[in-house]
Amino acid sequence: MTFQRARTEEQREIRRRAILDTASAMLDEMPVAAVTLNELSRRVGLAKPNVLRYFESREAVLLELLDRFLQEWLTELSGELAAGVGADLPMPGRAAAVAEILSSSLSRRKVLCELFGAQGSVLEHNVSVEVVARYKRASLERLTTMADLIRGHLPELGENATLFSLQTMVVAGAVSAFSTPPPSLRAAYEAEPDLARFHLELKDYLEQALTATLLGVLPRS
């Protein structure tokens, strides 16, 4: 892919989308840590300084992708919750259904979970105040959206829906790091099966963790 110089706002937006789409495709092939500006520039057909005209760093690209993936997930999650949580169920049944849907939905979006895990330790570094503040403002909107979705099926949560939503993202990010061990660790697990207890299956562990978290934040009868 090669580009002529972008001269209009429309052309610049096309260039930005191409960079983001290319980075997204890379994340389907490799972990977050392996995505570099050099390789991104090569694949998108731009010199590295030209990529930096649109995004100030690799982390800025990945933060914008994280927000994109989060928006897409929340859109799909709305339908998944509507279809899977019976309004006539008692509170414990609805809580169990919400935890199961969240864990299943997130386990199908491993790149999103990996980005959640990298957010605080990697992605929010090497970016300007302006970029990280813009991302955090967007994150507040997504958090509000998610809390409203959860509260719609578990009104008993009240204001704790926001806390639970944030905890869901944090737990998904943390568990994802243990669910995809590198080759050397997989070999160690095969050689010593007792060690494999540290290998957490993303869906199963998420469901357990989110169910426990919901039980902790739901009001007692």
C-alpha positions in Angstrom: 0.0 0.0 0.0 1.4 3.4 -1.0 0.0 6.9 -0.6 0.3 10.2 -2.2 0.7 13.2 0.0 -2.5 13.9 1.9 -3.7 17.4 1.1 -7.3 17.6 2.3 -8.9 16.7 5.6 -10.7 13.8 3.9 -7.4 12.4 2.7 -5.8 12.8 6.1 -8.7 10.9 7.7 -8.3 8.1 5.1 -4.6 8.0 6.1 -5.5 7.8 9.8 -8.0 5.0 9.2 -5.5 3.1 7.1 -2.9 3.3 10.0 -5.5 2.1 12.5 -6.8 -0.7 10.3 -3.2 -1.9 9.6 -2.4 -1.9 13.3 -5.6 -3.8 14.0 -4.7 -6.5 11.5 -1.2 -6.8 13.1 -2.9 -7.4 16.5 -4.6 -10.4 14.9 -1.2 -11.9 14.2 1.0 -10.9 17.1 0.9 -9.7 20.7 0.7 -6.1 21.6 4.4 -6.0 22.6 5.4 -7.1 19.1 3.6 -4.2 17.3 6.3 -1.7 16.4 6.2 1.6 14.5 8.8 0.3 12.1 6.7 -2.6 11.1 3.4 -0.6 11.1 5.0 2.0 8.8 6.3 -0.7 6.4 2.9 -2.4 6.2 0.9 0.8 5.7 3.3 2.1 3.1 4.4 5.2 4.9 7.7 6.4 6.2 7.9 6.3 10.0 8.0 10.2 10.3 4.8 10.3 8.2 3.0 7.9 10.6 4.1 10.1 13.4 2.3 13.0 11.8 -1.0 11.3 12.6 -0.1 9.5 15.8 2.6 10.7 18.2 3.7 7.2 19.2 2.9 3.5 18.9 1.0 3.7 22.2 -1.2 6.5 20.8 -2.2 4.2 17.9 -3.0 1.4 20.3 -5.0 3.6 22.7 -7.2 4.7 19.8 -7.6 1.0 18.8 -8.5 0.1 22.3 -11.3 2.7 22.3 -12.5 1.5 18.9 -12.6 -2.2 20.1 -14.3 -1.2 23.3 -17.1 0.7 21.5 -17.6 -2.2 19.1 -17.8 -4.7 22.0 -20.3 -2.6 24.0 -22.5 -2.3 20.9 -22.6 -6.1 20.6 -22.8 -6.6 24.4 -26.1 -4.7 24.5 -27.8 -7.3 22.2 -26.1 -10.3 24.0 -27.4 -9.1 27.4 -30.9 -8.4 26.0 -31.1 -11.9 24.5 -29.5 -13.8 27.4 -30.8 -12.2 30.7 -34.4 -13.1 31.5 -36.2 -10.1 33.1 -38.3 -12.5 35.1 -35.4 -14.2 36.8 -34.6 -13.6 40.4 -31.6 -11.4 41.2 -29.1 -14.3 41.7 -30.2 -15.8 38.3 -29.8 -12.5 36.5 -26.4 -12.0 38.1 -25.2 -15.4 37.0 -26.5 -14.8 33.5 -24.7 -11.4 33.3 -21.4 -13.0 34.5 -21.7 -15.8 32.0 -22.5 -13.5 29.1 -19.7 -11.1 30.0 -17.1 -13.9 30.3 -18.2 -15.6 27.0 -18.3 -12.3 25.2 -14.9 -11.1 26.4 -13.2 -14.5 25.8 -14.1 -14.1 22.1 -12.3 -10.8 22.1 -8.8 -11.7 23.2 -7.2 -8.7 21.6 -9.4 -6.4 23.5 -8.6 -8.2 26.8 -4.9 -8.0 26.0 -5.2 -4.2 25.4 -7.0 -3.9 28.7 -4.1 -5.6 30.3 -1.5 -3.4 28.6 -3.4 -0.1 29.2 -1.9 1.0 32.5 1.5 -0.5 32.3 2.3 0.3 28.6 -0.3 2.1 26.5 -0.7 5.1 28.8 3.1 5.7 28.8 4.9 7.5 26.0 1.9 9.7 25.2 1.3 13.4 25.7 -1.1 14.8 28.3 -3.4 15.8 25.5 -3.6 12.3 24.0 -4.0 10.5 27.3 -6.6 13.0 28.6 -8.6 12.6 25.4 -8.5 8.9 25.8 -9.6 9.0 29.4 -12.5 11.3 28.5 -13.6 8.7 26.0 -13.1 5.9 28.5 -15.4 7.7 30.9 -18.1 7.6 28.2 -17.6 3.9 27.6 -17.6 3.2 31.3 -20.9 5.0 31.6 -22.4 3.1 28.7 -21.3 -0.2 30.1 -22.6 0.6 33.6 -26.0 1.6 32.1 -26.1 -1.7 30.2 -25.4 -3.8 33.3 -27.8 -1.7 35.5 -30.5 -2.3 33.0 -30.5 -6.0 33.8 -29.4 -5.7 37.4 -31.0 -2.5 38.7 -30.1 -3.7 42.2 -26.5 -2.7 41.6 -27.3 1.0 41.6 -24.1 3.1 41.5 -22.1 -0.1 42.0 -22.7 -0.8 38.3 -19.9 1.6 37.5 -17.5 -0.1 39.9 -18.4 -3.5 38.6 -17.9 -2.4 35.0 -14.4 -1.1 35.7 -13.5 -4.2 37.7 -14.6 -6.3 34.7 -12.2 -4.6 32.4 -9.4 -4.8 34.9 -9.9 -8.5 35.6 -10.2 -9.3 31.9 -6.9 -7.6 31.2 -5.2 -9.4 34.1 -6.5 -12.8 33.3 -5.6 -12.5 29.6 -1.9 -12.4 30.5 -2.2 -15.9 32.1 -4.4 -17.4 29.4 -1.9 -17.3 26.5 1.4 -18.6 27.9 4.5 -18.2 25.6 6.0 -21.4 24.0 8.6 -21.9 26.7 5.9 -21.8 29.5 3.6 -24.1 27.5 6.5 -26.6 27.3 7.1 -26.3 31.1 3.4 -27.0 31.7 3.6 -30.1 29.5 6.7 -31.4 31.2 5.3 -30.7 34.7 1.5 -30.8 34.7 1.3 -29.5 38.3 2.6 -26.2 37.0 -0.4 -25.8 34.7 -2.6 -24.6 37.5 -1.1 -21.2 36.7 -2.6 -21.4 33.2 -6.0 -19.8 33.5 -8.6 -20.4 30.8 -10.0 -17.0 30.0 -13.7 -17.7 29.9 -13.8 -20.1 32.9 -11.8 -17.9 35.2 -13.5 -14.7 34.1 -16.9 -16.2 34.8 -15.8 -17.3 38.3 -14.2 -13.9 39.0 -17.1 -11.8 37.7 -19.7 -13.9 39.6 -17.7 -13.5 42.8 -17.4 -9.7 42.1 -21.1 -9.4 41.5 -21.9 -11.2 44.7 -19.6 -8.8 46.5 -21.2 -5.6 45.1 -24.9 -6.6 45.0 -26.9 -5.6 48.0 -27.6 -8.3 50.6 -31.2 -9.3 51.0 
